[in-house]
Amino acid sequence: MTATLLAPSDGIERPAHRDGNVLRWLTAYTASMTGDSVYYIALSWAAVQAGSPSQAGVVMAVSALPRALLMLGGGVIADRLGPRRVVIGSDAMRCAAVLAVAALLFLTTPGLWPLALLALVFGTVDAVFMPAVGALPARVTSRGQLARVQGMRGLAIRFASVVGAPLGGLAVAVGGAAAAFALAGLLIAVSVPLLVFVRVRELPSDDRAASQRDTAWRDLTAGLGHIRRHRVLAPLMVAIALGDLGFVGPLNVGLTLLADERGWGASGMGWVLGGFGVGAGAASLLLTVRGHLPHAGRVAAYSILGGSVAIGALAFAPNVVTAIGVALLIGLLAGLSGAMCGALLQTQADPAYLGRVTAVSSLVSLGFAPLSMPLCAAAIGAWGTGPVFVVSAAVCGLGGVVVLGVRDLRCAELPK
């Protein structure tokens, strides 16, 4: 099932949105991400029904620790075994675990322990799955199509978040948490046969042989060294870290507190988040249609700087309509900068190190950046939303300053 199918060489340039190989990968990715969205709805509902709110919070947080601790090792595995093979195995394991819990909930009422175990398994598998998912696009299309593929991937993420939550809620309403877990498992299962028939580019034989001869620890240190010595990747990682640290707090817990402070209510907050989603989706659509944007480094820098100004302005929006417009701008600029940074990572990293490079980027975005949320909440409680949003915007803007300040990154281009 995991035999390698070879993709065409870079000499055959085919638009990604017309490439059946890319569309198979995109369909598999969309199904898997939609299953993820349904899974989180099912897990949160089941945990609240089986225990207290604090216990439910613990269950929801259980997956974060193994994901953060094992992410770098997951990058090594993705590079050693190949991202396609790892994604297939990971999705198969996630599907089996979710369906097992669904069957258990259909038959009995076991309490919190299977939910906590499922969250632990999911987090552990995610530590391998995420680096492999990030490394796979560069293996399924030509280098000149990577910006378009990043846009298509962004659209898939938006689709999964918009469709997954209502599907999960409907499944819970109709058949309870067991039905929602079953739906999540089936959606994830859809991705496996599609990925089996996705063709990938193999690494040169000398790169594969060198990776197999080294120990896992040497592979890890070699990947970190590759990032540290690279004139584009090293500052790009710093820019991504600063951008995420300044972005995550205000647009998550900060927005909730801002809506409460201004009396916008839950519906107002939902409209603001909707504006952000529309903006991010528009950026993904732009990249999907255009396929290539010149001056990628400068575009990333200016979109980070513009987005940081908009983040600071959000705290001073006089009404919810203005806040929606500002959030739409944030989404557009954040989506554009995120896609540019992702495409630069894909094209600048040596293919033999792409899983490890993706693991470091994912660890920064999903492991370290969320730590800013409790700090943001505490700071807003002490000083209010305005100062905290401005400081967060300044931290985010430093990412753009780093991009502009490093010539190799500022002048980086995406292949045509």
RACOR-V607457 format. One record per helix or strand. SS is the DSSP state (A for helix, B for strand). FROM is the first residue (numbers start at 0). TO is the last residue. Records with the same first field share a line. If there is no record, write none. Layout:
SS: FROM-TO ; FROM-TO
This chain:
B: 5-5 ; 199-199
A: 15-17 ; 19-49 ; 52-80 ; 82-106 ; 112-139 ; 142-195 ; 204-212 ; 215-228 ; 232-261 ; 264-289 ; 295-313 ; 319-347 ; 350-382 ; 384-404 ; 406-409
